[in-house]
Amino acid sequence: MSYLGLDVGTSGTKGVVYDASFRLLAESSVSYERVCPRAGWYEIDVVQLGRAVRQVVAHCGHHSRTDPIRALACSVFGGGISALDAGLRPLLNIISTTDQRAQPQADEWSQRFGRERTYRITGTTTHASLMLPKVLWLQAHLEQPQRAHQFVTAAECVQACLGVHPRMDLATASTTMLLDIVRRDWSDEILAAAGILREQLPPLVSPGEAVDTLPASVCEELGLARGCVLIAGGHDQQVCALGAGLCEPGSATNSLGTVECITTLFEQPLLRDDLLNNNFSNLLHVHGGRIATLAYNFSAGDLLAWLSRTLGGGQADLPTMLAGLPEEPSRVLALPHFAGSGTPHLDAQSKGLLVGLTLQTSPIDIVRGAVDATNYEMRQNLDIWRRNGIAFDHLRSYGKGATSDRLLQIKADILELEIERLRVVETGCLGAALLAARGADPAFRIAEMLPCLAVTDRTFSPRARFAEQHQRNYELYRELYPQLRELLHRL
């Protein structure tokens, strides 16, 4: 028996097949582009996404015929929303995470229902990137709204493209502003206030439980074992964190991809005013019934890629550019809000800044300033967590950015934490495959398997010689957003 873990992101889908002992059997990936139909709108072509998912599954299936895939699960990016008709056909592209069109609906909901009331019920802050404001936007703007049989996330779009009637896993549902975090069911109070019928949302299922058996025709076409079961996965950050070994409170993982995200756990929802005011949500983890919270920055990998294209004339090689970063902290300050800000400000209208440029500033100085700034942004998040008793002494890093030694050393210096790089790169695929194995075999023990899989490759320790410079720069950095927020909103 083999297991397939899919990691469905905003720019590509990856798949990895593991045998029963979790040895890698096959892997595949397909890239796609986000669509920007107008300023502030970001979409993913749902047909292209479905095609990419099936291509990855088919490649993995046909290269695992000696040990056919019996179960699969998915890690899927959050905040992507669409609507399906009664035949499970999408009515529009997936509205992506950083899409800003639902900001008026988010503002109106905060005034009408209440940001604090939403938080007390759902554990989530109110923001335009989440499902509820986007559904409210769809209700007002979708052509022929009566055709919308179900409002879904990208995860259910993936299920539909595999021929399965969608069910939403609880980890994903906890990101929607629609789930009662304590009862672990759709909130009747919020549904009534939003004018959403319960049947317009998918039925709920726990991560690691069966969604459905894939149709025989799909199994044959994609090279899967007949009777292959689709197991509920979860929201990408929690699934990736699981694949990186995050099962218990007191530790944390650090995803360095398109978005940078630090994930940590606690036992029960932590509904504090300070956390609400700084936009830290309570989300359901995909394993062990625990609560996850996330600190994230939307402009991480995308910002570095943009700098590589812009400063390198489209010719610069990003790994080489990162390897050539100066040892010294930069004199350039950046505000890494090029796609709006993540936590703690969660301000979709914020913009990116480069400050302190002179005629002597070189391109590599600017890149180093941007790298420093992304870490100052995360340090700001960790300072808020610490004053709320959420602390740890090391981070387990993974993702494309974690392949750079220089980038991880700078992170250790600025965050003043041990940074552990994992040997496994595709933690989303690994976490999803572990959930698939758990769904296929109730006796499978994820916690017992993880120490053998989520192994550290190298540890980076903070260097005291740069601490004073970073402290000075960090104090200056913390002034940028408060002093320039109104100006950035007017641009």
C-alpha positions as CSV (number, residue, x, y, z in Angstrom):
1,M,0.0,0.0,0.0
2,S,1.3,3.5,-0.9
3,Y,0.1,7.0,0.0
4,L,0.0,10.1,-2.1
5,G,0.4,13.6,-0.5
6,L,-0.6,16.6,-2.6
7,D,0.5,20.1,-1.8
8,V,-1.7,22.5,-3.8
9,G,-0.3,26.0,-3.7
10,T,-1.1,29.4,-5.4
11,S,1.6,28.9,-8.0
12,G,1.9,25.1,-8.4
13,T,0.9,21.6,-7.3
14,K,3.3,19.0,-6.0
15,G,2.8,15.4,-5.2
16,V,5.0,12.8,-3.5
17,V,4.2,9.0,-3.1
18,Y,5.4,7.1,-0.1
19,D,5.3,3.3,0.6
20,A,4.1,1.9,3.9
21,S,7.4,2.6,5.5
22,F,7.4,6.1,4.1
23,R,10.2,5.6,1.6
24,L,9.8,8.0,-1.4
25,L,8.5,6.2,-4.5
26,A,7.6,9.0,-6.9
27,E,7.1,12.7,-7.2
28,S,5.8,15.3,-9.6
29,S,5.0,19.0,-9.9
30,V,3.1,21.3,-12.3
31,S,3.3,25.1,-12.2
32,Y,0.6,27.7,-13.1
33,E,0.2,31.4,-13.0
34,R,-2.1,33.6,-11.0
35,V,-4.5,35.9,-13.0
36,C,-4.8,39.6,-12.2
37,P,-7.9,40.8,-14.1
38,R,-7.8,44.2,-12.5
39,A,-5.8,46.1,-9.8
40,G,-6.1,44.4,-6.4
41,W,-7.8,41.2,-7.9
42,Y,-5.9,37.9,-7.8
43,E,-7.4,34.7,-9.2
44,I,-6.4,31.2,-10.1
45,D,-7.9,29.6,-13.1
46,V,-9.9,26.7,-11.6
47,V,-9.8,24.7,-14.7
48,Q,-6.1,25.0,-15.0
49,L,-5.7,24.1,-11.3
50,G,-7.8,21.0,-11.8
51,R,-5.8,20.0,-14.8
52,A,-2.6,20.5,-12.9
53,V,-3.8,18.4,-10.0
54,R,-4.8,15.5,-12.3
55,Q,-1.5,15.7,-14.1
56,V,0.4,15.4,-10.9
57,V,-1.8,12.5,-9.6
58,A,-1.5,10.7,-12.9
59,H,2.3,11.0,-13.1
60,C,2.6,9.8,-9.5
61,G,0.0,7.0,-10.1
62,H,1.7,5.7,-13.3
63,H,5.1,5.7,-11.6
64,S,3.8,3.7,-8.6
65,R,2.2,0.8,-10.3
66,T,4.3,-1.8,-8.5
67,D,2.9,-0.4,-5.2
68,P,-0.4,1.2,-6.2
69,I,-1.7,4.3,-4.4
70,R,-4.5,3.3,-2.0
71,A,-5.1,6.6,-0.3
72,L,-4.4,10.3,-0.9
73,A,-4.8,13.6,0.9
74,C,-4.2,17.2,0.2
75,S,-2.6,20.3,1.7
76,V,-4.3,23.3,0.1
77,F,-3.6,27.0,0.3
78,G,-6.1,29.0,2.4
79,G,-8.3,31.9,1.5
80,G,-9.1,30.7,-2.1
81,I,-12.9,30.9,-2.7
82,S,-15.2,29.8,-5.5
83,A,-18.7,28.6,-6.0
84,L,-20.0,25.3,-7.6
85,D,-23.2,24.6,-9.4
86,A,-25.3,21.6,-8.7
87,G,-23.2,19.5,-11.1
88,L,-20.0,20.4,-9.1
89,R,-18.9,22.7,-12.0
90,P,-17.1,26.0,-10.9
91,L,-19.0,29.2,-11.7
92,L,-15.9,31.4,-11.5
93,N,-12.1,31.3,-11.0
94,I,-10.8,30.9,-7.5
95,I,-10.5,34.2,-5.8
96,S,-7.1,34.0,-4.3
97,T,-5.8,34.7,-0.8
98,T,-4.4,38.2,-1.3
99,D,-7.4,39.4,-3.5
100,Q,-8.7,42.7,-2.0
101,R,-12.1,43.0,-3.6
102,A,-14.0,41.9,-0.5
103,Q,-12.6,44.7,1.7
104,P,-15.9,46.6,1.8
105,Q,-17.7,43.5,2.9
106,A,-15.2,42.8,5.6
107,D,-15.5,46.4,6.9
108,E,-19.3,46.2,6.8
109,W,-19.3,42.9,8.7
110,S,-17.1,44.4,11.4
111,Q,-19.5,47.3,11.9
112,R,-22.7,45.3,11.6
113,F,-21.9,42.0,13.4
114,G,-18.8,43.0,15.3
115,R,-15.2,42.0,15.0
116,E,-15.0,41.0,18.6
117,R,-18.2,38.9,18.4
118,T,-16.8,37.1,15.4
119,Y,-13.6,36.4,17.2
120,R,-15.3,35.0,20.3
121,I,-17.3,32.5,18.2
122,T,-14.8,31.6,15.5
123,G,-11.4,32.3,17.0
124,T,-10.6,34.2,13.8
125,T,-10.0,37.9,13.1
126,T,-12.1,39.6,10.4
127,H,-10.3,40.1,7.2
128,A,-11.0,40.4,3.4
129,S,-8.7,37.4,2.6
130,L,-11.0,35.0,4.4
131,M,-14.0,33.1,3.1
132,L,-17.0,35.0,4.7
133,P,-16.3,38.4,3.2
134,K,-15.6,36.8,-0.2
135,V,-18.9,34.9,0.0
136,L,-20.7,38.2,0.8
137,W,-19.0,39.7,-2.2
138,L,-20.1,36.8,-4.4
139,Q,-23.7,37.2,-3.2
140,A,-23.7,40.8,-4.4
141,H,-21.8,40.4,-7.6
142,L,-22.1,36.8,-9.0
143,E,-23.9,36.6,-12.2
144,Q,-27.0,34.4,-11.8
145,P,-26.4,33.9,-8.0
146,Q,-29.2,31.3,-7.9
147,R,-26.8,28.9,-9.7
148,A,-24.4,28.9,-6.7
149,H,-25.2,25.4,-5.2
150,Q,-22.2,25.6,-2.8
151,F,-19.6,28.1,-1.7
152,V,-16.3,26.3,-1.5
153,T,-12.6,26.8,-0.8
154,A,-9.8,25.7,-3.2
155,A,-9.6,22.4,-1.3
156,E,-13.2,21.5,-2.3
157,C,-12.4,22.5,-5.9
158,V,-9.6,20.0,-5.9
159,Q,-12.0,17.3,-4.6
160,A,-14.6,18.1,-7.3
161,C,-11.9,17.9,-10.0
162,L,-11.2,14.3,-8.8
163,G,-14.9,13.4,-9.1
164,V,-15.8,13.6,-5.4
165,H,-18.7,15.4,-3.7
166,P,-16.9,18.0,-1.6
167,R,-16.6,17.9,2.2
168,M,-14.6,20.6,4.0
169,D,-12.0,19.5,6.6
170,L,-12.2,21.2,10.0
171,A,-8.8,22.8,9.7
172,T,-9.8,24.6,6.6
173,A,-13.2,25.4,8.0
174,S,-11.5,27.1,10.9
175,T,-10.0,29.7,8.5
176,T,-13.4,30.8,7.1
177,M,-14.9,33.1,9.8
178,L,-17.9,30.7,9.7
179,L,-17.0,27.9,12.1
180,D,-17.8,27.8,15.8
181,I,-14.3,27.0,17.2
182,V,-15.6,25.3,20.3
183,R,-18.5,23.3,18.9
184,R,-16.5,22.6,15.7
185,D,-19.6,23.1,13.5
186,W,-20.9,25.9,11.3
187,S,-22.1,28.8,13.5
188,D,-25.9,29.2,13.0
189,E,-25.6,32.8,14.4
190,I,-23.1,33.8,11.8
191,L,-24.9,32.0,8.9
192,A,-28.1,33.7,9.8
193,A,-26.4,37.1,9.9
194,A,-24.7,36.5,6.6
195,G,-27.7,35.1,4.8
196,I,-26.0,31.8,4.1
197,L,-27.9,28.6,4.2
198,R,-26.2,25.6,5.9
199,E,-26.7,23.5,2.7
200,Q,-24.7,26.2,0.8
201,L,-21.6,25.1,2.6
202,P,-19.9,21.6,2.3
203,P,-20.5,19.0,5.1
204,L,-17.6,18.9,7.6
205,V,-15.1,16.2,8.2
206,S,-12.1,15.8,10.4
207,P,-8.6,15.8,8.9
208,G,-7.5,12.2,8.5
209,E,-11.0,10.9,7.9
210,A,-12.3,9.6,4.6
211,V,-14.1,12.0,2.3
212,D,-15.1,9.4,-0.3
213,T,-13.8,6.7,-2.6
214,L,-12.6,8.0,-6.0
215,P,-14.8,6.9,-8.9
216,A,-13.4,3.8,-10.7
217,S,-13.0,5.7,-14.0
218,V,-10.8,8.3,-12.2
219,C,-8.7,5.6,-10.6
220,E,-8.2,3.9,-14.0
221,E,-7.4,7.2,-15.8
222,L,-4.9,8.4,-13.1
223,G,-3.2,5.0,-12.4
224,L,-4.5,4.6,-8.9
225,A,-5.6,1.4,-7.2
226,R,-9.2,0.6,-7.7
227,G,-11.1,1.8,-4.6
228,C,-8.5,4.5,-3.8
229,V,-9.8,6.7,-1.0
230,L,-9.6,10.5,-0.8
231,I,-8.8,11.4,2.8
232,A,-9.4,14.8,4.3
233,G,-6.3,16.9,4.5
234,G,-6.2,20.5,5.6
235,H,-5.2,24.1,5.3
236,D,-1.6,24.2,4.0
237,Q,0.1,25.8,7.0
238,Q,-1.1,23.3,9.5
239,V,-0.4,20.3,7.1
240,C,3.1,21.7,6.4
241,A,3.7,22.2,10.1
242,L,2.7,18.5,10.7
243,G,5.1,17.4,8.0
244,A,7.8,19.4,9.8
245,G,7.1,17.6,13.1
246,L,4.7,20.0,14.8
247,C,2.5,18.0,17.2
248,E,3.0,19.6,20.6
249,P,2.8,23.0,22.2
250,G,6.1,24.7,23.0
251,S,7.7,24.4,19.6
252,A,7.2,26.1,16.2
253,T,7.7,25.7,12.5
254,N,8.7,28.3,9.9
255,S,7.5,28.0,6.3
256,L,9.6,29.9,3.8
257,G,7.7,29.9,0.5
258,T,5.6,32.4,-1.4
259,V,4.3,33.5,2.1
260,E,6.4,33.2,5.2
261,C,4.5,31.7,8.1
262,I,5.4,30.7,11.7
263,T,3.1,28.2,13.2
264,T,2.8,27.1,16.9
265,L,0.3,25.2,19.0
266,F,-1.6,25.4,22.2
267,E,-4.2,23.1,23.9
268,Q,-7.3,25.3,23.9
269,P,-8.5,28.4,22.1
270,L,-6.6,31.5,23.4
271,L,-9.1,34.3,23.0
272,R,-7.3,37.3,24.3
273,D,-7.9,41.0,23.4
274,D,-4.2,41.5,22.8
275,L,-4.1,38.6,20.3
276,L,-7.4,39.8,18.6
277,N,-6.0,43.4,18.3
278,N,-2.9,42.0,16.6
279,N,-4.9,39.7,14.3
280,F,-3.8,36.3,15.6
281,S,-6.5,33.7,14.9
282,N,-7.2,30.4,16.6
283,L,-7.2,27.6,14.0
284,L,-7.7,23.9,14.3
285,H,-4.6,21.8,13.8
286,V,-4.8,18.7,11.5
287,H,-3.6,16.3,14.2
288,G,-4.2,15.8,17.9
289,G,-7.1,18.2,18.3
290,R,-4.9,21.1,19.2
291,I,-5.2,24.8,18.3
292,A,-2.7,26.5,15.9
293,T,-1.9,30.1,15.5
294,L,0.0,31.7,12.7
295,A,2.3,34.7,12.2
296,Y,2.7,35.4,8.5
297,N,4.0,37.8,5.9
298,F,2.4,37.8,2.4
299,S,5.5,39.3,0.8
300,A,8.3,36.7,1.3
301,G,9.3,34.5,-1.6
302,D,7.3,36.7,-4.0
303,L,9.3,39.8,-2.8
304,L,12.7,38.1,-3.3
305,A,11.6,36.9,-6.8
306,W,10.5,40.4,-7.6
307,L,13.8,41.9,-6.5
308,S,15.7,39.3,-8.5
309,R,13.7,40.2,-11.6
310,T,13.8,43.9,-11.1
311,L,17.3,44.5,-9.9
312,G,18.9,41.7,-12.0
313,G,17.1,42.7,-15.2
314,G,15.4,39.4,-15.3
315,Q,18.7,37.6,-15.4
316,A,19.6,37.3,-11.7
317,D,19.7,33.8,-10.2
318,L,18.0,34.0,-6.8
319,P,20.0,31.4,-4.9
320,T,23.3,33.0,-6.1
321,M,21.9,36.4,-5.2
322,L,21.1,35.2,-1.7
323,A,24.5,33.5,-1.3
324,G,26.1,36.9,-2.1
325,L,24.3,38.9,0.6
326,P,26.6,41.0,2.8
327,E,27.5,39.8,6.3
328,E,26.7,43.2,7.8
329,P,23.1,44.3,8.5
330,S,21.8,46.7,5.8
331,R,21.6,50.5,6.0
332,V,18.5,50.2,3.8
333,L,15.2,49.7,5.6
334,A,12.3,48.1,3.8
335,L,8.6,47.7,4.6
336,P,7.8,44.2,3.2
337,H,4.1,45.0,2.5
338,F,4.3,44.6,-1.3
339,A,1.1,42.4,-1.2
340,G,-0.4,44.1,1.8
341,S,0.6,43.2,5.3
342,G,0.1,40.0,7.2
343,T,0.1,39.8,11.0
344,P,0.1,41.8,13.2
345,H,-1.3,44.7,11.2
346,L,-3.3,42.6,8.6
347,D,-3.7,45.7,6.4
348,A,-4.6,44.9,2.8
349,Q,-4.1,48.6,1.8
350,S,-0.5,48.9,3.1
351,K,2.3,49.1,0.5
352,G,6.0,48.2,0.2
353,L,8.7,50.8,1.0
354,L,12.4,51.1,0.5
355,V,13.9,53.7,2.8
356,G,17.5,55.1,3.2
357,L,18.6,54.8,-0.5
358,T,21.6,56.9,-1.5
359,L,23.6,57.2,-4.7
360,Q,26.0,54.7,-3.2
361,T,23.3,52.1,-2.5
362,S,23.9,48.9,-4.6
363,P,21.3,46.4,-5.6
364,I,22.6,43.8,-3.2
365,D,22.3,46.4,-0.4
366,I,18.6,46.6,-1.3
367,V,18.1,42.9,-1.3
368,R,19.9,42.6,2.1
369,G,17.6,45.3,3.4
370,A,14.5,43.4,2.2
371,V,15.7,40.2,3.8
372,D,16.4,42.0,7.1
373,A,13.0,43.6,7.0
374,T,11.1,40.3,6.5
375,N,12.7,39.1,9.7
376,Y,12.1,42.3,11.6
377,E,8.4,41.8,10.6
378,M,8.4,38.3,12.0
379,R,10.3,39.5,15.2
380,Q,7.5,42.0,15.8
381,N,5.0,39.1,15.7
382,L,7.1,37.0,18.1
383,D,7.4,39.8,20.6
384,I,3.6,40.0,20.8
385,W,3.4,36.2,21.3
386,R,6.0,36.3,24.1
387,R,4.0,38.8,26.1
388,N,1.0,36.4,25.8
389,G,3.1,33.5,27.1
390,I,3.6,31.9,23.6
391,A,7.3,31.2,23.5
392,F,9.9,28.7,22.1
393,D,13.7,28.7,21.7
394,H,14.0,27.3,18.2
395,L,12.3,27.2,14.8
396,R,12.2,24.3,12.3
397,S,12.5,25.9,8.8
398,Y,11.5,24.4,5.5
399,G,10.5,25.5,2.0
400,K,12.4,26.9,-0.9
401,G,13.8,29.8,1.2
402,A,15.3,27.4,3.7
403,T,17.7,26.1,1.1
404,S,19.8,29.3,1.6
405,D,22.4,29.1,4.4
406,R,22.8,32.9,4.4
407,L,19.1,33.6,4.7
408,L,18.7,31.2,7.6
409,Q,21.8,32.6,9.4
410,I,20.3,36.2,9.1
411,K,17.0,34.8,10.4
412,A,18.8,33.3,13.5
413,D,20.6,36.6,14.1
414,I,17.5,38.8,14.0
415,L,15.0,36.5,15.7
416,E,17.6,35.5,18.3
417,L,16.5,31.8,17.9
418,E,18.1,28.6,16.9
419,I,17.0,27.9,13.3
420,E,16.9,24.2,12.3
421,R,16.7,23.3,8.7
422,L,14.8,20.1,7.9
423,R,16.1,17.6,5.4
424,V,12.6,17.1,4.0
425,V,11.7,19.9,1.7
426,E,8.1,19.0,0.7
427,T,6.6,19.0,4.2
428,G,3.2,19.7,2.8
429,C,3.3,16.5,0.8
430,L,4.7,14.6,3.7
431,G,2.0,15.9,6.1
432,A,-0.8,15.1,3.7
433,A,0.6,11.6,3.1
434,L,0.7,11.0,6.8
435,L,-3.0,12.0,7.1
436,A,-3.7,9.7,4.1
437,A,-2.0,6.8,5.9
438,R,-3.9,7.6,9.1
439,G,-7.2,7.6,7.2
440,A,-6.5,4.3,5.5
441,D,-5.3,2.6,8.6
442,P,-6.7,3.7,12.0
443,A,-3.8,1.9,13.7
444,F,-1.2,4.1,12.0
445,R,0.6,6.3,14.5
446,I,1.6,9.7,13.0
447,A,3.5,10.8,16.2
448,E,5.6,7.7,16.2
449,M,6.6,8.0,12.5
450,L,7.4,11.7,12.6
451,P,10.8,11.6,14.4
452,C,12.2,9.4,11.7
453,L,11.0,11.7,8.9
454,A,11.2,15.3,10.1
455,V,15.0,15.2,10.7
456,T,17.2,18.3,11.1
457,D,19.9,18.9,8.4
458,R,21.7,21.8,10.0
459,T,21.2,24.3,12.9
460,F,22.0,28.0,12.7
461,S,22.7,29.8,16.0
462,P,22.4,33.6,16.6
463,R,25.6,35.6,16.3
464,A,26.1,38.2,19.1
465,R,28.4,40.5,17.1
466,F,25.4,41.8,15.0
467,A,22.9,42.0,17.9
468,E,23.4,45.7,18.6
469,Q,23.0,46.8,14.9
470,H,19.9,44.6,14.5
471,Q,18.4,46.1,17.7
472,R,18.9,49.6,16.4
473,N,17.5,48.8,13.0
474,Y,14.6,46.9,14.5
475,E,13.6,49.9,16.6
476,L,13.7,52.1,13.5
477,Y,11.7,49.5,11.5
478,R,8.9,49.5,14.1
479,E,8.3,53.2,13.4
480,L,7.9,52.8,9.6
481,Y,4.3,51.5,9.4
482,P,2.7,53.6,12.2
483,Q,4.2,56.8,10.9
484,L,3.4,56.1,7.2
485,R,0.2,54.1,7.4
486,E,-2.1,57.0,6.3
487,L,0.2,58.0,3.5
488,L,0.4,54.4,2.2
489,H,-3.4,54.2,2.2
490,R,-3.6,57.3,0.1
491,L,-1.2,56.0,-2.6
